[in-house]
């Protein structure tokens, strides 16, 4: 029994060797195991891959115009504010004191001006006229008394002091008479146009100074220029700010678009209206469509993550589909479509290789590798369009190595779908 079993096992082993040899040997050569894929008809797109930054459509940095200590901060990061809402207040006590001083000066000058232009008081005029007549008589009497004293002094009837006293009395009477005349002239004569213009100029100057202070007062209150969400805050109560200091950044969290910096070498393929595929694996964003809406006219230098300085151009991308939960500052993956075709022949990109400046594939013809020259069309990151050289359904060998040559026997161990 043991001998019979050995014979059976030996026969089975010999049979297996014969079968294997029949599969792996053809025309005296050993067959090579390969992976392959069929030429398919489908859609293909060439695109530029880049990162994009989500940006608020309506955004702006908010600065203070005046210097001062922060007394109140009315909004925090994440708060939604309306246009005109007060965001920050600064101490303005000194400004208030200056305003009070100007208001007091204006009140005094206004009273003086009104007094200067008030209507004639006829009773006051009559009173002055009576004083004037009385003073004229007083002057005549003083003059008569001085003349008498002069005669008496010449006759040595009185002393010089008595005579000199009468001279002084006359001069004082004459001076008082001139004063009454001037008062009467002033009260009868209206204010001159030059004086009135002087008053008006001083009042206008005070108004200008007060308006400047009011304008500065507005600088002590920082107001939101638009409706949006507070994205950034760099101010706290008690801090002292200089003019031009940034206090907040505000943006519309609902109206969003994407900015991306593209290499200058790639920008020639892109135009306004080019379609964009937007995605982000961690955020669950996939298949979102966008459109290039603006290409900036000027290039700039930017250092890559590897430390290489590159020339880039900024573009703006409109988001056509609504993305729930999207916020400014998010980074998204972009595929900017630069060329596309529908219903064309395509193969995996690792089936095509270059040799002598021409493009080739190895096609499977009856389990034999046949070198086939092809003409490429559009190239994506994983697929290539075949313009000529292949037909739909034909098999092409993937990632052919140096051991594969024209006429080599092959075994397709995997026929991949793509």
C-alpha positions as a Python dict, from the first residue, in 0.01 Angstrom:
ca = {
    (1, 'X'): (0, 0, 0),
    (2, 'X'): (279, 242, 79),
    (3, 'X'): (441, 192, -262),
    (4, 'X'): (112, 267, -441),
    (5, 'X'): (72, 596, -257),
    (6, 'X'): (423, 706, -351),
    (7, 'X'): (351, 641, -717),
    (8, 'X'): (28, 842, -707),
    (9, 'X'): (194, 1138, -534),
    (10, 'X'): (483, 1128, -775),
    (11, 'X'): (246, 1126, -1070),
    (12, 'X'): (55, 1425, -936),
    (13, 'X'): (377, 1623, -886),
    (14, 'X'): (495, 1549, -1239),
    (15, 'X'): (153, 1657, -1373),
    (16, 'X'): (169, 1987, -1184),
    (17, 'X'): (509, 2060, -1325),
    (18, 'X'): (386, 1992, -1676),
    (19, 'X'): (84, 2227, -1629),
    (20, 'X'): (300, 2503, -1486),
    (21, 'X'): (542, 2474, -1766),
    (22, 'X'): (257, 2499, -2012),
    (23, 'X'): (138, 2826, -1850),
    (24, 'X'): (466, 2999, -1794),
    (25, 'X'): (651, 2897, -2107),
    (26, 'X'): (567, 3005, -2454),
    (27, 'X'): (800, 3000, -2749),
    (28, 'X'): (1073, 2888, -2519),
    (29, 'X'): (1054, 3205, -2295),
    (30, 'X'): (923, 3248, -1942),
    (31, 'X'): (605, 3459, -1916),
    (32, 'X'): (613, 3775, -1701),
    (33, 'X'): (328, 3849, -1459),
    (34, 'X'): (190, 4204, -1508),
    (35, 'X'): (-97, 4431, -1412),
    (36, 'X'): (-309, 4582, -1687),
    (37, 'X'): (-609, 4808, -1751),
    (38, 'X'): (-852, 4848, -2038),
    (39, 'X'): (-868, 5156, -2256),
    (40, 'X'): (-1189, 5329, -2150),
    (41, 'X'): (-1407, 5599, -2291),
    (42, 'X'): (-1476, 5874, -2042),
    (43, 'X'): (-1419, 6229, -1927),
    (44, 'X'): (-1080, 6376, -1842),
    (45, 'X'): (-962, 6711, -1708),
    (46, 'X'): (-622, 6875, -1673),
    (47, 'X'): (-596, 7083, -1362),
    (48, 'X'): (-363, 7283, -1140),
    (49, 'X'): (-363, 7180, -775),
    (50, 'X'): (-314, 7446, -510),
    (51, 'X'): (-429, 7549, -163),
    (52, 'X'): (-685, 7825, -117),
    (53, 'X'): (-773, 8047, 179),
    (54, 'X'): (-1135, 8124, 267),
    (55, 'X'): (-1181, 8501, 289),
    (56, 'X'): (-1475, 8718, 390),
    (57, 'X'): (-1630, 8911, 101),
    (58, 'X'): (-1679, 9226, 306),
    (59, 'X'): (-1390, 9264, 546),
    (60, 'X'): (-1180, 9536, 695),
    (61, 'X'): (-935, 9623, 968),
    (62, 'X'): (-1052, 9884, 1216),
    (63, 'X'): (-811, 10147, 1350),
    (64, 'X'): (-834, 10435, 1600),
    (65, 'X'): (-777, 10792, 1487),
    (66, 'X'): (-700, 10943, 1828),
    (67, 'X'): (-466, 10866, 2116),
    (68, 'X'): (-617, 10769, 2445),
    (69, 'X'): (-691, 10515, 2715),
    (70, 'X'): (-948, 10246, 2635),
    (71, 'X'): (-1247, 10279, 2869),
    (72, 'X'): (-1485, 10026, 2708),
    (73, 'X'): (-1467, 9739, 2459),
    (74, 'X'): (-1818, 9672, 2331),
    (75, 'X'): (-1760, 9362, 2114),
    (76, 'X'): (-1572, 9034, 2135),
    (77, 'X'): (-1442, 8786, 1877),
    (78, 'X'): (-1734, 8601, 1720),
    (79, 'X'): (-1991, 8874, 1793),
    (80, 'X'): (-2211, 8984, 1505),
    (81, 'X'): (-2234, 9363, 1480),
    (82, 'X'): (-2431, 9604, 1262),
    (83, 'X'): (-2297, 9899, 1071),
    (84, 'X'): (-2271, 10195, 1308),
    (85, 'X'): (-2242, 9991, 1628),
    (86, 'X'): (-1994, 10125, 1883),
    (87, 'X'): (-1699, 9887, 1923),
    (88, 'X'): (-1447, 10074, 2143),
    (89, 'X'): (-1455, 10390, 2356),
    (90, 'X'): (-1154, 10603, 2456),
    (91, 'X'): (-1121, 10853, 2743),
    (92, 'X'): (-1215, 11202, 2617),
    (93, 'X'): (-1231, 11413, 2936),
    (94, 'X'): (-963, 11656, 2820),
    (95, 'X'): (-1154, 11707, 2498),
    (96, 'X'): (-1473, 11781, 2695),
    (97, 'X'): (-1294, 12049, 2898),
    (98, 'X'): (-1164, 12216, 2583),
    (99, 'X'): (-1514, 12216, 2439),
    (100, 'X'): (-1656, 12382, 2752),
    (101, 'X'): (-1392, 12656, 2735),
    (102, 'X'): (-1475, 12731, 2371),
    (103, 'X'): (-1847, 12737, 2444),
    (104, 'X'): (-1789, 12990, 2727),
    (105, 'X'): (-1578, 13214, 2502),
    (106, 'X'): (-1842, 13203, 2231),
    (107, 'X'): (-2117, 13297, 2478),
    (108, 'X'): (-1921, 13600, 2603),
    (109, 'X'): (-1835, 13719, 2252),
    (110, 'X'): (-2195, 13677, 2137),
    (111, 'X'): (-2320, 13890, 2429),
    (112, 'X'): (-2063, 14159, 2349),
    (113, 'X'): (-2166, 14160, 1983),
    (114, 'X'): (-2535, 14187, 2068),
    (115, 'X'): (-2462, 14474, 2301),
    (116, 'X'): (-2273, 14651, 2022),
    (117, 'X'): (-2555, 14624, 1771),
    (118, 'X'): (-2854, 14676, 2002),
    (119, 'X'): (-3111, 14943, 1891),
    (120, 'X'): (-3077, 15313, 2001),
    (121, 'X'): (-3207, 15397, 2350),
    (122, 'X'): (-3384, 15738, 2305),
    (123, 'X'): (-3418, 15795, 2678),
    (124, 'X'): (-3046, 15745, 2724),
    (125, 'X'): (-2983, 15992, 2439),
    (126, 'X'): (-3212, 16249, 2598),
    (127, 'X'): (-3037, 16206, 2930),
    (128, 'X'): (-2695, 16260, 2773),
    (129, 'X'): (-2821, 16567, 2583),
    (130, 'X'): (-2940, 16720, 2910),
    (131, 'X'): (-2604, 16640, 3073),
    (132, 'X'): (-2431, 16797, 2774),
    (133, 'X'): (-2626, 17128, 2808),
    (134, 'X'): (-2565, 17135, 3180),
    (135, 'X'): (-2197, 17072, 3131),
    (136, 'X'): (-2171, 17350, 2872),
    (137, 'X'): (-2309, 17593, 3128),
    (138, 'X'): (-2065, 17454, 3381),
    (139, 'X'): (-1778, 17519, 3141),
    (140, 'X'): (-1897, 17877, 3076),
    (141, 'X'): (-1924, 17941, 3448),
    (142, 'X'): (-1576, 17797, 3510),
    (143, 'X'): (-1435, 18011, 3231),
    (144, 'X'): (-1604, 18326, 3370),
    (145, 'X'): (-1469, 18252, 3718),
    (146, 'X'): (-1120, 18198, 3585),
    (147, 'X'): (-1133, 18532, 3399),
    (148, 'X'): (-1238, 18710, 3721),
    (149, 'X'): (-961, 18540, 3916),
    (150, 'X'): (-714, 18642, 3648),
    (151, 'X'): (-805, 19010, 3695),
    (152, 'X'): (-789, 18974, 4072),
    (153, 'X'): (-456, 18795, 4054),
    (154, 'X'): (-311, 19062, 3830),
    (155, 'X'): (-433, 19318, 4081),
    (156, 'X'): (-266, 19112, 4353),
    (157, 'X'): (-606, 19072, 4522),
    (158, 'X'): (-581, 18690, 4535),
    (159, 'X'): (-299, 18440, 4548),
    (160, 'X'): (-165, 18242, 4255),
    (161, 'X'): (-300, 17924, 4409),
    (162, 'X'): (-655, 18056, 4398),
    (163, 'X'): (-609, 18162, 4037),
    (164, 'X'): (-448, 17828, 3941),
    (165, 'X'): (-736, 17637, 4104),
    (166, 'X'): (-982, 17817, 3878),
    (167, 'X'): (-770, 17711, 3576),
    (168, 'X'): (-785, 17347, 3685),
    (169, 'X'): (-1161, 17365, 3739),
    (170, 'X'): (-1206, 17493, 3386),
    (171, 'X'): (-998, 17216, 3231),
    (172, 'X'): (-1185, 16948, 3427),
    (173, 'X'): (-1519, 17092, 3316),
    (174, 'X'): (-1404, 17099, 2955),
    (175, 'X'): (-1281, 16737, 2975),
    (176, 'X'): (-1611, 16622, 3122),
    (177, 'X'): (-1793, 16807, 2844),
    (178, 'X'): (-1588, 16624, 2578),
    (179, 'X'): (-1664, 16291, 2746),
    (180, 'X'): (-2038, 16354, 2734),
    (181, 'X'): (-2011, 16456, 2369),
    (182, 'X'): (-1830, 16126, 2285),
    (183, 'X'): (-2088, 15917, 2474),
    (184, 'X'): (-2366, 16090, 2291),
    (185, 'X'): (-2191, 16043, 1958),
    (186, 'X'): (-2135, 15671, 2021),
    (187, 'X'): (-2489, 15600, 2129),
    (188, 'X'): (-2628, 15783, 1828),
    (189, 'X'): (-2386, 15622, 1577),
    (190, 'X'): (-2457, 15252, 1480),
    (191, 'X'): (-2171, 14994, 1485),
    (192, 'X'): (-1948, 15008, 1179),
    (193, 'X'): (-1945, 14726, 922),
    (194, 'X'): (-1577, 14660, 995),
    (195, 'X'): (-1642, 14610, 1365),
    (196, 'X'): (-1942, 14386, 1292),
    (197, 'X'): (-1732, 14180, 1049),
    (198, 'X'): (-1465, 14146, 1318),
    (199, 'X'): (-1718, 14006, 1564),
    (200, 'X'): (-1852, 13762, 1304),
    (201, 'X'): (-1503, 13643, 1212),
    (202, 'X'): (-1422, 13570, 1578),
    (203, 'X'): (-1749, 13379, 1622),
    (204, 'X'): (-1687, 13177, 1306),
    (205, 'X'): (-1336, 13090, 1422),
    (206, 'X'): (-1480, 12960, 1748),
    (207, 'X'): (-1733, 12751, 1554),
    (208, 'X'): (-1451, 12597, 1347),
    (209, 'X'): (-1253, 12510, 1660),
    (210, 'X'): (-1560, 12355, 1820),
    (211, 'X'): (-1632, 12152, 1507),
    (212, 'X'): (-1275, 12024, 1506),
    (213, 'X'): (-1318, 11916, 1866),
    (214, 'X'): (-1646, 11742, 1782),
    (215, 'X'): (-1470, 11561, 1498),
    (216, 'X'): (-1196, 11457, 1738),
    (217, 'X'): (-1468, 11344, 1975),
    (218, 'X'): (-1590, 11103, 1708),
    (219, 'X'): (-1236, 10963, 1695),
    (220, 'X'): (-1269, 10867, 2061),
    (221, 'X'): (-1555, 10634, 1968),
    (222, 'X'): (-1469, 10351, 1726),
    (223, 'X'): (-1770, 10255, 1512),
    (224, 'X'): (-1821, 9949, 1294),
    (225, 'X'): (-1809, 10046, 924),
    (226, 'X'): (-2015, 9744, 815),
    (227, 'X'): (-2231, 9455, 926),
    (228, 'X'): (-2032, 9142, 1001),
    (229, 'X'): (-1858, 8920, 1253),
    (230, 'X'): (-1563, 9022, 1471),
    (231, 'X'): (-1279, 8804, 1341),
    (232, 'X'): (-996, 8945, 1552),
    (233, 'X'): (-961, 9174, 1856),
    (234, 'X'): (-633, 9330, 1971),
    (235, 'X'): (-750, 9575, 2238),
    (236, 'X'): (-838, 9551, 2608),
    (237, 'X'): (-987, 9792, 2863),
    (238, 'X'): (-714, 10002, 3019),
    (239, 'X'): (-470, 9982, 2731),
    (240, 'X'): (-338, 10308, 2584),
    (241, 'X'): (-365, 10342, 2207),
    (242, 'X'): (-178, 10561, 1963),
    (243, 'X'): (-343, 10700, 1647),
    (244, 'X'): (-344, 10434, 1375),
    (245, 'X'): (-349, 10137, 1614),
    (246, 'X'): (-552, 9839, 1488),
    (247, 'X'): (-820, 9731, 1734),
    (248, 'X'): (-1032, 9479, 1544),
    (249, 'X'): (-1089, 9296, 1218),
    (250, 'X'): (-1441, 9247, 1092),
    (251, 'X'): (-1584, 9041, 808),
    (252, 'X'): (-1906, 8901, 668),
    (253, 'X'): (-1905, 8533, 770),
    (254, 'X'): (-2178, 8448, 520),
    (255, 'X'): (-2044, 8614, 204),
    (256, 'X'): (-1722, 8420, 141),
    (257, 'X'): (-1479, 8359, -143),
    (258, 'X'): (-1139, 8192, -181),
    (259, 'X'): (-797, 8344, -247),
    (260, 'X'): (-509, 8140, -387),
    (261, 'X'): (-151, 8223, -488),
    (262, 'X'): (-64, 8045, -813),
    (263, 'X'): (278, 7996, -968),
    (264, 'X'): (353, 8231, -1255),
    (265, 'X'): (442, 7928, -1467),
    (266, 'X'): (85, 7799, -1431),
    (267, 'X'): (-111, 8121, -1460),
    (268, 'X'): (-93, 8118, -1842),
    (269, 'X'): (-325, 7818, -1850),
    (270, 'X'): (-584, 7986, -1631),
    (271, 'X'): (-839, 8252, -1719),
    (272, 'X'): (-1134, 8425, -1560),
    (273, 'X'): (-1423, 8180, -1573),
    (274, 'X'): (-1207, 7867, -1530),
    (275, 'X'): (-1387, 7604, -1324),
    (276, 'X'): (-1252, 7496, -986),
    (277, 'X'): (-1315, 7182, -781),
    (278, 'X'): (-1308, 7254, -406),
    (279, 'X'): (-1251, 6990, -140),
    (280, 'X'): (-1123, 6922, 210),
    (281, 'X'): (-1113, 6568, 343),
    (282, 'X'): (-1117, 6655, 715),
    (283, 'X'): (-1405, 6901, 674),
    (284, 'X'): (-1604, 6658, 461),
    (285, 'X'): (-1606, 6895, 165),
    (286, 'X'): (-1612, 6723, -173),
    (287, 'X'): (-1745, 6802, -518),
    (288, 'X'): (-1802, 7172, -445),
    (289, 'X'): (-1777, 7389, -756),
    (290, 'X'): (-1615, 7727, -792),
    (291, 'X'): (-1510, 7973, -1064),
    (292, 'X'): (-1206, 8196, -1111),
    (293, 'X'): (-1352, 8547, -1086),
    (294, 'X'): (-1039, 8762, -1073),
    (295, 'X'): (-671, 8732, -1165),
    (296, 'X'): (-453, 9001, -1011),
    (297, 'X'): (-235, 9195, -1257),
    (298, 'X'): (88, 9189, -1058),
    (299, 'X'): (313, 8903, -946),
    (300, 'X'): (483, 8892, -606),
    (301, 'X'): (753, 8686, -436),
    (302, 'X'): (659, 8420, -184),
    (303, 'X'): (878, 8172, 2),
    (304, 'X'): (751, 7813, -16),
    (305, 'X'): (739, 7570, 276),
    (306, 'X'): (1071, 7432, 151),
    (307, 'X'): (1232, 7777, 170),
    (308, 'X'): (1232, 7841, -206),
    (309, 'X'): (1140, 8191, -326),
    (310, 'X'): (874, 8173, -597),
    (311, 'X'): (693, 8421, -817),
    (312, 'X'): (319, 8391, -772),
    (313, 'X'): (-3, 8568, -874),
    (314, 'X'): (-311, 8596, -657),
    (315, 'X'): (-650, 8484, -789),
    (316, 'X'): (-1000, 8504, -644),
    (317, 'X'): (-1244, 8214, -665),
    (318, 'X'): (-1621, 8247, -631),
    (319, 'X'): (-1788, 7960, -444),
    (320, 'X'): (-2087, 7846, -649),
    (321, 'X'): (-2221, 7585, -403),
    (322, 'X'): (-2311, 7657, -43),
    (323, 'X'): (-2077, 7493, 210),
    (324, 'X'): (-2226, 7449, 554),
    (325, 'X'): (-2001, 7553, 842),
    (326, 'X'): (-1739, 7720, 624),
    (327, 'X'): (-1553, 8000, 801),
    (328, 'X'): (-1294, 8263, 704),
    (329, 'X'): (-939, 8141, 751),
    (330, 'X'): (-1001, 7780, 645),
    (331, 'X'): (-754, 7623, 398),
    (332, 'X'): (-914, 7426, 113),
    (333, 'X'): (-777, 7200, -159),
    (334, 'X'): (-829, 7335, -510),
    (335, 'X'): (-821, 7180, -853),
    (336, 'X'): (-834, 7453, -1115),
    (337, 'X'): (-950, 7304, -1445),
    (338, 'X'): (-739, 7429, -1734),
    (339, 'X'): (-854, 7182, -2003),
    (340, 'X'): (-1119, 6907, -2026),
    (341, 'X'): (-1282, 6670, -2271),
    (342, 'X'): (-1581, 6439, -2252),
    (343, 'X'): (-1622, 6093, -2414),
    (344, 'X'): (-1257, 6039, -2509),
    (345, 'X'): (-1018, 5745, -2476),
    (346, 'X'): (-829, 5741, -2148),
    (347, 'X'): (-572, 5516, -1978),
    (348, 'X'): (-398, 5528, -1639),
    (349, 'X'): (-100, 5765, -1644),
    (350, 'X'): (140, 5487, -1536),
    (351, 'X'): (75, 5296, -1859),
    (352, 'X'): (245, 5561, -2074),
    (353, 'X'): (620, 5610, -2099),
    (354, 'X'): (853, 5812, -2317),
    (355, 'X'): (1127, 5671, -2537),
    (356, 'X'): (1330, 5861, -2792),
    (357, 'X'): (1110, 6168, -2762),
    (358, 'X'): (793, 5968, -2841),
    (359, 'X'): (519, 5824, -2621),
    (360, 'X'): (446, 5454, -2599),
    (361, 'X'): (243, 5188, -2417),
    (362, 'X'): (273, 4812, -2405),
    (363, 'X'): (-54, 4661, -2531),
    (364, 'X'): (-160, 4303, -2460),
    (365, 'X'): (-206, 4107, -2782),
    (366, 'X'): (-276, 3739, -2717),
    (367, 'X'): (-75, 3743, -2391),
    (368, 'X'): (218, 3907, -2565),
    (369, 'X'): (352, 4257, -2489),
    (370, 'X'): (340, 4468, -2804),
    (371, 'X'): (501, 4814, -2814),
    (372, 'X'): (247, 5069, -2939),
    (373, 'X'): (326, 5434, -3018),
    (374, 'X'): (48, 5666, -2904),
    (375, 'X'): (-37, 6035, -2923),
    (376, 'X'): (-125, 6193, -2589),
    (377, 'X'): (-390, 6453, -2533),
    (378, 'X'): (-499, 6595, -2199),
    (379, 'X'): (-307, 6478, -1893),
    (380, 'X'): (-448, 6469, -1543),
    (381, 'X'): (-266, 6355, -1231),
    (382, 'X'): (-376, 5991, -1277),
    (383, 'X'): (-507, 5960, -1634),
    (384, 'X'): (-396, 6044, -1986),
    (385, 'X'): (-610, 6100, -2296),
    (386, 'X'): (-516, 5881, -2595),
    (387, 'X'): (-565, 6073, -2919),
    (388, 'X'): (-439, 5790, -3142),
    (389, 'X'): (-275, 5446, -3116),
    (390, 'X'): (-531, 5261, -2906),
    (391, 'X'): (-896, 5162, -2920),
    (392, 'X'): (-1156, 5122, -2651),
    (393, 'X'): (-1135, 4790, -2468),
    (394, 'X'): (-771, 4714, -2549),
    (395, 'X'): (-550, 4620, -2257),
    (396, 'X'): (-240, 4820, -2165),
    (397, 'X'): (27, 4709, -1920),
    (398, 'X'): (67, 4924, -1609),
    (399, 'X'): (407, 5037, -1480),
    (400, 'X'): (612, 4829, -1729),
    (401, 'X'): (966, 4762, -1604),
    (402, 'X'): (1293, 4725, -1794),
    (403, 'X'): (1251, 4346, -1819),
    (404, 'X'): (948, 4391, -2044),
    (405, 'X'): (1031, 4397, -2413),
    (406, 'X'): (850, 4378, -2744),
    (407, 'X'): (716, 4021, -2786),
    (408, 'X'): (759, 3922, -2420),
    (409, 'X'): (505, 3664, -2302),
    (410, 'X'): (286, 3805, -2025),
    (411, 'X'): (31, 3686, -1775),
    (412, 'X'): (-231, 3939, -1659),
    (413, 'X'): (-255, 3877, -1286),
    (414, 'X'): (-474, 4186, -1220),
    (415, 'X'): (-699, 4379, -1453),
    (416, 'X'): (-747, 4711, -1272),
    (417, 'X'): (-1043, 4942, -1302),
    (418, 'X'): (-997, 5319, -1294),
}
